[in-house]
Amino acid sequence: MRRFVPVALVVTLVLSLSVLPVPSALGAVAPGVTTRLGPSTVDFDVSEDGRFAAFSSTAALAPLAVAGQSNVYVRDTRTGVVTLLSKGSGVPADGPSQLPSISADGRYVAFETQATNLGTTDRDSTPDVVVCDRGNGGACTFVGQRPIGPGVGDTRAPVLNADASVVLWVYRPIMSFSFAPRRAQAGVVGGDELVLTRLDKDAAGNVLAPTRFEKVTMAPPGSTVTGVGSHSISADGKQAAAIVRLAPESFAVVALPLDGGPVVRVPSPGALADSVISSDGRKIAFTSDRHATVFDRASGTTTIVSRDTSGAVVDGTAPSLSADGRYVSFATAAPNVHDGASPPEAPASIVTRDLVQDERRARAGLPRLPAALTSPSTRQNCAPANSTCPGNGTSSAPKLAPNGSSVIFVSAASDLVSGDDNGTEDAFLRTFTPGLTSDPRSLSLRGSTPAAVAFRHNGIGPLEVSARVVGNFEVYPTETCSARTLHAGEECAVSVRFRRTTPGTSTGRLEVVLGGGGVVAVPLTGTVDDPGDPEDPGAPEDPGKPGALEISPHTVDFGSALVGAQGAVKSVELRNTGDTAVRITKSVLTDSGHPGDYALTSNCASVPARGTCAITVRHQPLGALARHAVLQIEHSAEGARALVLLVGTGTPSTLTVTPAVGRPDSVVTVAGTGFPPGSSVTVTLVGGPEKVAVIAAADGAFKVPMLIFRGGAARIRTAVAVSGSPLVRAERTLLVQVGSVAPPDLVSRR
């Protein structure tokens, strides 16, 4: 987790907040709700789903809080309850606290404090780092009190990883016992340092007194670091990012491996500020020459993300990333950037972009969509007509919730919520509330022929969905909406059929339940005709039946194939029962299941009147066991779309070792099945140097001898066989028995 205020290189922002949460919903921009948080806030952080906001405030918002002294609180944004964390045992804290960082679940909060009575033995007034446990009555544990190296120093600016197993903080020397420059570690001279504390917990999750402190190497090869600025940590606590000052006088963004490995200097020209690493450690965002910039460690590319709708680079500061690096928020005063109005000389606003959507549209040659205005005004009288205005004051310092669902930011605007008349800067939480639209809005089914409904994400931010059917209907043959998280521009579909077999009509509903609450319902009507009904002799002659598609089969079973090997090729038949041609507008393998295991080898552009066409699909499993996918067909006939379930299996891999008991200096035979044909397989014995390579045969099998090396006591070892791409792994245990070659009690032979 990360606080938004850089530590040493950037001036700290001071905000003040109003007391009561005041929500406001708008429809002209990406839908969301804006809430005002508590007063006189200096800094803040937010939990994974945006529910818990940790912040410091000089206002007394709870019992034992000291007015005029910086206190650390946690607000539950769903209930509005504010809890004071910086307090003694039944008494107020005797010093200020600030710079909170909160765990993903909101239970643990780290912050720096000058208080000496937070349930610890601290007796000095220098800042120390503590972690307080909301699940243990708010009990606090010092995690950054120990001096690092000679002299005395402050411990400041903690950042927690997701599960609060690691806290990263700044050590700032304030006194030295030597007139010589302090050299704490190779490549670091004087100035601030980063220190990592590993936190242990008991079975109930209570934080234990830490004993493991580690200095973090910050210097890229060949460089010397003289100080550290803003810093952040990945969710797993294995990666960090920071802005460092290099000797003699320059600055750099660096990626810091916290579990070993070299420091990497990120390409970052110009004036720097606001570094933050995504929770998965892949992306690092920072401000470079007033441009919001993102570095992708996997691809090695640096991208300026502050751009207008034409793609032109514009000013953007203080970028903040979601956990997966998909969403980025930043502040900008540039026009034509977001989906609200752009009045002349508008103050800086907060905007949010979906970088995955940007990349997809760029690859497809589609125009760039506007960013989502994240600090919208409650007014909607901006030109063009019915456009939403940005706030009437400067907004800055956004902090994205790790899941991308909400953003906290600072604003001097007075029109982001109603009743904001305190005349000061406030902090606000913008929670995105994306919705779904269905196509069609209602569905009529005849007989047992299935039909599908598509649901499309509207707005920005993640939206968890699941599907269910009410009434005499069932999901058939499949759907792609259950246990899904949709993002901007994405869709899912549900195919349903009528279960009634006797003549008559019934009604029901197809419902998609939204993770944040709410249901999108599609009315269903099903009819089974009475075969005995006589035709009307006075009915006019049928001029021709419109095109209609029958698809068969609805489920295609490809059987089993070796992982990585080509399996069966099967067809889906499209039959037009009408008198006009049917156009096939799209045939795609959806992103539900394992679409990479299947490939379309032939397609249909149209189906002639009373004719047929086949779509053929090839199976090539990329993993073992059952792996399904969904073929979605969209067409011009009634029903508009259909789903076909594709089912196939990858043959599981096996490994055997013969004999199962071996001795040092003996040879065992390792045999495997179910590996990709022709792939290189590496066989190793865990915990030792034994390694051999072999090529799998056309049937996916191999057999290779392996020598067991000398050394060690009798023990059970594990043989592991791994192929490359696609990855296949199998293992088998082997007992290594140390002993004589001769039978027991044998002395001599006559």
C-alpha positions in Angstrom: 0.0 0.0 0.0 1.2 3.6 -0.5 0.7 7.1 0.8 0.3 9.8 -1.8 2.8 12.4 -0.3 6.5 12.0 -1.3 8.9 12.0 1.6 11.9 14.2 1.1 11.9 15.6 -2.4 8.5 17.0 -2.8 6.8 19.6 -0.6 4.1 18.1 1.6 0.5 19.1 0.8 -1.7 20.2 3.6 -5.4 19.7 3.2 -8.5 20.2 5.3 -11.6 18.2 5.1 -15.2 18.7 6.0 -16.8 16.5 8.6 -19.7 14.6 7.1 -19.7 12.4 4.0 -21.9 14.0 1.4 -22.5 11.7 -1.7 -23.3 13.0 -5.1 -24.2 10.9 -8.2 -23.7 12.2 -11.8 -24.8 10.7 -15.1 -23.1 12.9 -17.8 -19.6 11.4 -17.1 -18.5 7.9 -16.1 -21.0 7.1 -13.3 -19.8 7.4 -9.7 -20.4 8.8 -6.3 -18.3 11.5 -4.7 -18.0 11.6 -0.9 -16.4 14.2 1.3 -14.2 12.7 4.1 -13.1 14.1 7.5 -11.6 17.6 8.3 -8.1 19.0 8.4 -6.5 16.0 6.8 -2.8 16.0 5.8 -2.4 12.6 4.1 -4.2 9.4 3.5 -4.2 5.8 2.1 -7.0 3.5 1.1 -7.7 -0.3 1.4 -7.9 -2.8 -1.5 -11.6 -2.3 -2.3 -11.7 1.4 -1.2 -13.8 0.7 1.9 -11.4 1.8 4.5 -9.6 5.2 4.3 -6.7 5.9 6.7 -5.9 9.5 7.2 -4.3 12.0 9.6 -6.2 15.1 10.8 -5.7 17.9 13.4 -9.4 17.8 14.2 -10.8 15.8 17.1 -13.1 13.3 15.3 -13.3 10.7 18.1 -12.9 10.4 21.9 -9.3 10.8 23.1 -8.3 12.7 20.0 -6.3 15.9 20.6 -7.6 19.0 18.7 -4.8 20.8 16.9 -2.5 17.8 17.1 -2.2 15.5 14.1 -4.1 12.2 14.8 -4.4 9.1 12.7 -7.9 7.8 11.9 -9.6 5.1 9.8 -12.9 5.8 8.2 -15.2 3.0 7.1 -16.6 4.6 3.9 -19.7 2.3 3.9 -20.8 3.1 7.5 -19.2 6.5 8.0 -17.7 5.3 11.3 -14.4 7.0 12.2 -11.9 5.2 14.5 -8.9 6.8 16.3 -5.7 4.8 16.1 -3.1 7.2 17.6 -4.0 7.0 21.2 -2.6 5.6 24.5 -4.3 3.1 26.8 -7.3 5.1 27.8 -5.5 8.4 27.3 -4.8 10.8 24.4 -1.5 10.4 22.5 1.2 12.7 23.9 2.5 13.5 20.4 1.5 13.9 16.8 1.1 11.1 14.3 0.8 11.2 10.5 1.5 9.5 7.1 -0.6 6.4 7.5 -0.4 3.3 5.2 -3.2 0.7 5.3 -3.2 -3.0 4.5 -5.3 -4.5 1.8 -8.0 -5.7 4.1 -8.0 -2.5 6.2 -6.9 -4.3 9.5 -3.4 -3.0 9.9 -2.2 0.6 9.7 1.4 1.8 9.8 2.2 5.4 10.5 4.9 7.6 12.0 4.5 9.1 15.4 6.2 11.3 18.0 4.0 10.0 20.8 5.7 8.1 23.6 2.5 6.4 25.0 1.1 4.2 22.2 1.4 1.1 24.4 5.2 0.9 23.9 8.4 1.7 25.8 9.4 4.7 23.6 10.6 7.7 25.7 12.0 10.1 23.2 10.3 12.6 21.0 11.9 11.6 17.7 9.5 10.1 15.1 9.1 6.3 15.1 7.2 3.9 12.9 4.4 1.8 14.4 1.9 -0.7 13.1 -1.5 -0.7 14.8 -3.9 -3.6 14.5 -7.6 -2.7 14.3 -8.4 -6.4 14.8 -6.7 -6.4 18.2 -8.3 -3.4 19.7 -5.9 -1.0 17.9 -2.8 -2.3 19.7 0.3 -0.7 18.3 3.8 -2.2 17.8 7.0 -0.3 17.1 8.5 -1.6 13.9 11.0 1.2 13.0 12.3 2.4 16.3 15.7 0.7 16.3 18.6 3.0 15.2 20.3 1.8 12.0 24.1 2.1 12.2 25.9 4.6 14.5 24.2 7.7 15.8 20.6 8.6 16.3 17.9 8.9 13.6 14.3 9.4 12.9 12.2 6.6 11.4 9.6 8.0 9.0 7.1 7.5 6.2 6.1 3.8 6.4 4.5 1.9 3.5 2.8 -1.5 4.1 2.5 -4.4 1.6 -0.9 -6.0 1.1 -0.9 -8.5 4.0 1.2 -6.3 6.4 4.0 -8.8 6.4 6.5 -6.2 5.3 6.8 -2.5 6.1 9.2 -0.2 4.2 10.3 3.0 5.9 12.8 5.9 5.8 15.7 6.2 8.3 16.9 9.8 8.6 20.0 10.5 10.6 19.9 13.5 12.9 23.1 12.9 14.9 26.4 11.2 14.3 29.3 10.3 16.6 31.9 11.1 13.9 32.7 14.1 11.8 33.4 11.8 8.9 30.7 11.2 6.4 28.4 8.4 7.5 28.6 5.4 5.2 25.8 3.0 6.0 26.2 0.7 3.0 27.9 0.4 -0.3 26.8 3.1 -2.7 25.1 5.3 0.0 26.6 8.3 1.5 24.8 10.3 4.2 21.1 11.3 3.7 18.1 9.2 4.1 18.0 5.4 3.7 15.3 2.8 3.2 14.9 0.1 5.7 12.6 -3.0 5.6 11.0 -4.6 8.6 9.6 -8.1 8.3 6.5 -8.6 10.5 5.6 -11.8 12.2 2.2 -12.5 13.6 0.6 -15.1 15.9 -2.2 -17.5 15.0 -4.8 -14.7 15.6 -2.9 -12.3 13.3 -1.6 -10.1 16.2 1.7 -8.4 15.3 4.7 -9.7 17.2 7.7 -7.5 18.2 9.9 -7.5 15.1 13.4 -8.8 15.1 14.2 -8.7 11.3 15.4 -5.4 9.9 17.1 -5.1 6.5 18.7 -2.1 4.8 17.5 -1.7 1.2 20.1 -1.2 -1.5 19.1 1.8 -3.5 22.1 2.5 -5.7 22.1 1.4 -9.3 25.4 -0.2 -10.4 28.1 2.4 -10.5 26.1 5.0 -8.7 26.1 6.6 -5.2 22.9 7.5 -3.5 22.7 10.5 -1.1 19.0 10.5 -0.3 15.6 9.0 -1.0 12.3 10.6 -1.8 8.9 9.1 -2.5 8.7 5.3 -2.2 6.2 2.5 -2.6 6.0 -1.3 -2.2 4.4 -4.1 -4.2 1.6 -6.2 -2.7 3.8 -9.2 -2.1 6.5 -7.1 -0.5 9.1 -8.3 -3.0 9.5 -5.1 -5.1 9.7 -1.4 -4.4 10.1 1.8 -6.3 11.7 5.1 -5.1 13.0 8.4 -6.3 16.6 8.7 -5.2 19.1 11.5 -5.2 22.4 10.5 -6.9 25.8 12.1 -6.4 26.7 14.7 -7.2 23.2 16.2 -7.8 20.7 14.3 -9.9 17.6 12.3 -9.4 16.4 8.9 -10.7 13.5 6.5 -10.4 14.7 3.1 -9.3 13.1 -0.3 -9.1 14.3 -2.1 -5.9 14.2 -5.9 -5.6 13.5 -6.5 -1.9 14.4 -10.3 -2.1 17.7 -10.0 -3.9 18.8 -8.9 -7.3 20.2 -5.7 -8.9 18.7 -2.2 -8.6 17.3 -1.1 -11.9 17.3 2.5 -13.0 14.1 3.4 -14.8 14.4 5.6 -17.9 13.2 8.8 -16.4 14.4 12.1 -18.0 13.6 15.5 -16.5 12.3 16.7 -13.2 10.9 13.8 -11.2 8.2 13.3 -8.5 5.5 10.9 -7.2 6.9 7.4 -7.9 4.6 4.5 -7.2 4.8 0.8 -8.1 1.8 -1.3 -9.0 0.9 -4.0 -6.5 2.0 -6.8 -8.9 5.4 -5.0 -9.2 5.2 -4.9 -13.0 4.6 -1.1 -13.6 6.0 2.0 -12.0 4.3 5.4 -12.4 5.9 8.8 -11.8 5.9 12.4 -12.9 8.6 13.3 -15.4 8.8 16.9 -16.6 5.1 17.4 -15.6 4.0 14.4 -17.6 2.3 11.4 -16.0 4.5 8.5 -17.1 4.3 4.7 -16.7 7.3 2.3 -17.0 6.4 -1.4 -17.8 9.2 -3.6 -16.3 8.1 -6.6 -18.4 8.4 -4.9 -21.8 11.0 -2.3 -20.8 8.8 0.5 -22.3 8.1 3.9 -20.9 4.8 5.6 -21.9 3.5 9.0 -21.2 -0.1 8.4 -20.2 -1.2 12.1 -19.8 -2.6 12.7 -23.3 -5.7 14.3 -24.7 -8.3 12.5 -26.9 -6.2 13.1 -30.0 -3.2 11.4 -28.4 -1.2 14.6 -27.9 1.0 14.7 -24.8 -0.4 17.1 -22.1 0.6 18.0 -18.5 -0.2 15.4 -15.9 1.1 15.0 -12.3 1.0 12.6 -9.4 0.0 9.4 -11.2 -1.4 6.6 -9.1 -1.8 3.0 -10.3 -4.2 0.2 -9.5 -2.8 -3.0 -8.2 -2.6 -4.7 -11.6 -1.4 -1.5 -13.4 -4.6 -1.4 -15.5 -5.9 1.9 -14.2 -4.1 5.2 -13.7 -5.3 8.4 -12.2 -3.5 11.7 -12.4 -4.1 15.5 -12.1 -4.3 17.7 -15.2 -5.5 21.1 -16.3 -5.3 20.3 -20.0 -8.4 20.6 -22.2 -10.0 17.7 -24.1 -8.7 15.0 -21.9 -11.8 13.7 -20.1 -15.4 13.0 -20.7 -16.6 16.2 -19.0 -16.6 19.7 -20.4 -13.4 21.6 -20.8 -14.2 25.3 -20.1 -11.5 27.9 -20.8 -8.8 28.2 -18.0 -10.3 25.4 -16.0 -8.4 24.4 -12.9 -6.6 21.1 -12.6 -8.9 18.1 -12.3 -8.4 14.4 -11.5 -8.9 12.0 -14.4 -8.7 8.2 -14.6 -7.7 6.1 -17.6 -8.0 2.4 -18.4 -4.6 1.5 -19.9 -5.7 -1.9 -21.2 -8.6 -0.4 -23.1 -6.2 2.2 -24.5 -3.8 -0.5 -25.8 -6.6 -2.6 -27.3 -8.0 0.4 -29.2 -4.6 1.4 -30.4 -3.9 -2.1 -31.8 -7.3 -2.1 -33.5 -6.7 1.4 -35.0 -9.6 2.9 -33.1 -9.6 6.5 -31.8 -8.6 7.2 -28.2 -11.5 7.5 -25.8 -11.6 10.3 -23.2 -10.4 9.7 -19.7 -13.0 9.5 -16.9 -13.5 12.8 -15.1 -12.9 11.8 -11.5 -13.5 15.2 -9.9 -16.8 16.2 -11.5 -18.9 19.2 -10.4 -22.5 18.8 -9.3 -23.3 21.3 -12.0 -24.2 20.2 -15.5 -24.6 23.5 -17.3 -21.3 23.5 -19.2 -21.0 23.6 -23.0 -21.8 21.6 -24.9 -25.3 21.3 -23.6 -25.8 18.8 -20.7 -22.1 18.3 -20.2 -20.7 17.9 -16.7 -18.3 20.6 -15.5 -15.1 19.8 -13.7 -14.8 21.1 -10.1 -14.5 24.9 -9.7 -11.2 24.6 -7.8 -7.8 22.8 -8.3 -7.8 19.1 -7.5 -4.6 17.2 -6.9 -2.8 14.2 -5.4 -5.0 11.2 -6.4 -4.6 7.8 -4.7 -6.3 4.9 -6.5 -7.7 2.0 -4.5 -5.7 -1.1 -5.5 -8.7 -2.7 -7.3 -9.3 0.5 -9.3 -12.8 1.0 -7.9 -12.3 4.4 -6.2 -9.9 7.3 -6.0 -9.1 9.7 -3.0 -7.9 13.1 -4.0 -7.5 16.7 -2.6 -9.5 19.6 -4.0 -10.2 23.3 -3.4 -13.4 23.0 -5.3 -16.6 23.8 -3.5 -19.0 22.1 -6.0 -18.0 18.5 -5.9 -20.7 17.7 -3.3 -23.6 19.8 -2.1 -23.2 21.9 1.0 -19.4 22.4 0.8 -19.1 25.9 2.2 -16.1 25.6 4.5 -13.9 27.6 2.1 -10.9 25.2 2.5 -9.3 22.4 0.6 -11.0 19.0 1.3 -10.3 15.4 0.5 -12.8 13.4 -1.5 -13.5 9.8 -2.3 -14.8 9.2 -5.8 -16.3 5.7 -6.1 -16.9 4.4 -9.6 -20.3 2.8 -10.1 -20.2 1.2 -13.6 -23.3 -0.5 -14.9 -24.5 -3.0 -17.4 -26.8 -2.7 -20.5 -28.4 -5.7 -21.9 -29.0 -6.6 -25.6 -31.8 -7.4 -26.1 -33.7 -5.8 -23.2 -36.2 -8.7 -23.3 -36.2 -12.2 -24.8 -38.9 -14.4 -26.3 -38.2 -18.1 -26.7 -40.2 -20.6 -28.7 -39.8 -24.3 -27.9 -36.5 -25.5 -26.7 -34.3 -23.4 -29.1 -31.8 -21.4 -27.0 -31.1 -17.7 -27.4 -28.5 -15.4 -25.8 -28.4 -12.0 -24.2 -25.3 -9.9 -24.1 -24.4 -7.6 -21.2 -22.0 -4.7 -21.7 -20.0 -2.8 -19.1 -20.7 1.0 -19.0 -18.4 3.4 -17.2 -15.0 2.8 -15.7 -13.7 0.6 -13.0 -14.1 -3.1 -12.2 -17.5 -4.7 -12.1 -18.0 -8.1 -10.6 -21.0 -10.0 -12.1 -22.7 -13.4 -11.8 -25.8 -14.8 -13.7 -28.9 -16.6 -12.6 -32.3 -17.6 -14.1 -35.7 -17.3 -12.5 -38.7 -19.3 -13.7 -39.2 -22.2 -16.0 -35.9 -21.5 -17.9 -32.3 -22.7 -17.7 -28.9 -21.6 -18.8 -28.1 -23.6 -21.9 -25.6 -24.5 -23.3 -23.4 -22.1 -21.4 -22.8 -18.5 -20.2 -19.8 -16.2 -19.7 -21.0 -14.0 -16.9 -20.5 -16.0 -13.8 -17.6 -15.2 -11.5 -16.4 -12.5 -13.9 -15.0 -9.1 -13.4 -15.8 -6.8 -16.4 -14.0 -3.6 -17.3 -14.7 -0.8 -19.7 -15.9 -1.9 -23.1 -16.1 -5.6 -22.1 -19.1 -7.8 -22.3 -20.4 -11.2 -21.2 -23.3 -13.3 -22.5 -25.9 -15.8 -21.2 -27.6 -18.4 -23.4 -31.0 -19.6 -22.0 -33.7 -22.0 -23.2 -37.3 -22.7 -22.2 -37.7 -25.9 -20.2 -41.5 -26.4 -20.6 -42.5 -29.3 -22.9 -46.3 -29.0 -22.9 -48.1 -26.3 -24.9 -48.4 -23.0 -23.2 -46.6 -19.8 -22.3 -44.5 -18.9 -19.2 -42.6 -15.9 -18.1 -39.4 -15.5 -16.0 -36.2 -13.4 -15.7 -32.6 -13.6 -16.6 -30.7 -11.7 -13.8 -27.1 -10.6 -13.7 -26.1 -9.7 -10.1 -23.6 -6.9 -9.7 -20.9 -7.3 -7.1 -21.5 -3.8 -5.6 -25.2 -4.4 -5.2 -28.0 -4.3 -7.8 -29.4 -6.6 -10.4 -29.8 -6.2 -14.2 -32.9 -8.2 -15.2 -34.1 -9.2 -18.6 -37.7 -10.4 -18.9 -38.1 -13.8 -20.5 -41.1 -15.3 -22.3 -41.3 -18.9 -23.4 -43.9 -20.5 -25.6 -44.6 -24.1 -26.6 -47.1 -24.3 -29.5 -49.9 -26.8 -29.5 -49.3 -29.1 -32.5 -53.0 -29.8 -32.8 -54.0 -26.2 -33.5 -55.5 -26.0 -37.0 -54.2 -23.4 -39.4 -56.4 -20.5 -40.2 -57.8 -21.2 -43.7 -58.4 -17.5 -44.3 -54.8 -16.6 -43.5 -52.9 -14.9 -46.4 -50.2 -16.9 -48.3 -46.8 -16.7 -46.6 -44.7 -14.4 -48.8 -41.5 -16.1 -47.5 -40.1 -16.9 -44.1 -37.4 -14.5 -42.9 -33.9 -15.9 -42.3 -33.6 -18.0 -39.1 -30.6 -19.9 -37.8 -30.4 -23.3 -36.1 -27.0 -24.1 -34.6 -25.9 -27.7 -34.0 -24.4 -29.0 -31.8 -24.7 -26.5 -28.9 -21.9 -28.4 -27.1 -18.8 -29.7 -28.9 -16.7 -32.4 -27.1 -13.2 -32.6 -28.5 -12.1 -35.4 -26.2 -8.6 -35.6 -24.9 -5.2 -34.6 -26.5 -1.7 -34.3 -25.3 -0.8 -30.9 -24.0 0.7 -28.8 -26.8 -0.4 -31.3 -29.4 -3.0 -30.8 -32.1 -6.2 -32.6 -31.1 -9.5 -33.1 -32.9 -11.0 -30.7 -35.5 -14.8 -30.4 -35.3 -17.5 -28.4 -36.9 -20.5 -26.4 -35.8 -23.3 -26.3 -38.4 -25.3 -23.2 -39.0 -28.6 -24.0 -40.8 -30.8 -21.3 -42.3 -34.5 -22.3 -42.1 -35.7 -19.1 -43.7 -36.0 -17.8 -47.3 -33.5 -14.9 -47.0 -29.8 -15.1 -46.3 -28.4 -14.5 -42.8 -25.2 -12.5 -42.4 -22.7 -13.7 -39.8 -21.4 -10.5 -38.3 -18.9 -12.1 -35.8 -17.6 -15.5 -34.7 -15.2 -15.3 -31.8 -13.7 -17.3 -29.0 -14.6 -15.3 -25.9 -12.2 -14.7 -23.0 -14.2 -17.0 -20.8 -12.5 -20.3 -20.0 -9.4 -21.2 -22.0 -9.9 -19.7 -25.5 -6.2 -20.2 -26.3 -6.8 -24.0 -26.3 -9.0 -23.6 -29.4 -8.6 -22.0 -32.8 -11.1 -21.2 -35.6 -9.9 -22.9 -38.8 -12.8 -21.8 -41.0 -15.6 -19.4 -40.7 -18.9 -18.2 -42.3 -19.6 -14.8 -43.7 -23.3 -15.7 -44.4 -25.7 -18.6 -44.6 -27.8 -18.7 -47.8 -31.6 -19.2 -47.7 -32.4 -22.8 -46.8 -28.7 -23.5 -46.8 -26.0 -24.4 -44.4 -22.5 -23.3 -43.4 -19.9 -24.8 -41.0 -17.5 -23.2 -38.6 -14.6 -25.5 -37.8 -12.6 -25.4 -34.6 -9.3 -27.1 -33.8 -8.4 -28.3 -30.3 -4.8 -27.9 -29.0 -4.8 -28.0 -25.1 -2.3 -25.8 -23.4 -2.8 -27.4 -20.0 -4.0 -30.6 -18.4 -7.5 -31.8 -17.3 -10.8 -30.2 -18.5 -10.4 -26.9 -20.2 -13.5 -25.3 -21.9 -14.1 -22.3 -24.1 -17.1 -20.5 -25.5 -17.7 -19.8 -29.2 -19.9 -16.7 -29.6 -21.7 -16.3 -33.0 -23.5 -13.0 -33.8 -25.8 -12.8 -36.8 -28.5 -10.8 -38.6 -31.4 -13.2 -37.8 -33.8 -13.2 -34.9 -31.9 -13.8 -31.7 -28.8 -11.9 -33.0 -26.3 -14.2 -31.1 -25.7 -17.7 -29.9 -23.2 -19.4 -27.7 -21.6 -22.8 -28.3 -19.7 -24.6 -25.5 -16.4 -26.2 -26.4 -15.2 -28.9 -24.1 -11.8 -30.6 -24.3 -9.2 -32.2 -22.0 -5.4 -32.1 -21.8 -3.9 -35.4 -21.0 -2.5 -35.3 -17.4 1.3 -35.9 -17.2 2.7 -38.7 -15.1 6.2 -39.6 -13.8 7.6 -42.9 -12.5 11.0 -43.7 -11.0 12.4 -47.3 -11.2 13.4 -48.6 -8.8 11.6 -46.6 -6.2 14.5 -47.1 -3.8 18.0 -46.1 -4.8 21.5 -45.7 -3.4 24.1 -43.1 -4.0 26.2 -43.9 -7.1 23.3 -46.0 -8.5 21.2 -45.3 -11.6 17.5 -45.0 -11.6 15.2 -44.8 -14.7 12.8 -41.8 -14.9 9.9 -42.2 -17.2 7.1 -39.7 -18.1 3.9 -39.6 -20.1 1.6 -36.8 -21.2 4.3 -34.3 -22.2 4.2 -32.1 -25.3 5.5 -34.2 -28.2 9.0 -33.2 -29.3 9.4 -30.9 -26.3 12.6 -30.7 -24.2 12.0 -32.1 -20.7 14.3 -31.3 -17.8 14.4 -33.9 -15.0 15.9 -32.9 -11.7 16.1 -34.3 -8.1 15.1 -31.6 -5.7 17.8 -30.6 -3.2 20.7 -31.9 -5.3 22.7 -31.3 -8.4 21.2 -34.1 -10.4 19.8 -32.9 -13.8 19.2 -34.6 -17.1 17.5 -33.5 -20.3 15.4 -35.6 -22.7 13.1 -35.0 -25.7 9.6 -36.3 -25.4 8.5 -38.7 -28.2 5.5 -38.2 -30.5 3.3 -40.0 -28.0 4.4 -37.6 -25.2 6.5 -40.2 -23.4 10.1 -40.3 -22.4 12.5 -42.5 -20.5 15.9 -41.4 -19.2 18.5 -42.8 -16.8 19.6 -40.6 -13.9 22.7 -41.1 -11.6 22.1 -40.4 -7.9 25.1 -38.5 -6.6 26.9 -39.3 -3.4 26.4 -37.4 -0.1 23.8 -37.0 2.6 21.8 -39.3 4.8 19.0 -41.5 3.9 16.0 -39.4 2.9 13.0 -39.1 0.6 13.7 -37.0 -2.5 11.5 -35.7 -5.3 12.1 -36.2 -9.0 10.6 -33.4 -11.0 10.1 -33.2 -14.8 9.3 -29.9 -16.5 8.8 -29.1 -20.1 9.0 -25.5 -21.5 6.1 -24.0 -23.4 3.4 -24.9 -22.8 4.5 -25.6 -19.3 3.9 -29.2 -18.1 5.2 -30.5 -14.7 5.1 -33.9 -13.0 6.8 -35.2 -9.9 7.5 -38.5 -8.1 9.1 -39.3 -4.8 12.2 -41.5 -4.5 13.7 -43.0 -1.4 17.5 -42.7 -1.3 18.8 -45.4 1.1 22.5 -45.2 2.2 23.9 -48.7 3.0 26.2 -51.6 2.0 25.9 -53.3 -1.3 26.3 -56.7 0.5 23.3 -58.4 2.2 23.0 -57.9 6.0 25.2 -60.2 8.1 27.2 -61.5 5.1 30.9 -61.9 6.2 32.4 -64.3 3.6 31.4 -66.5 0.7 32.8 -70.1 0.3 
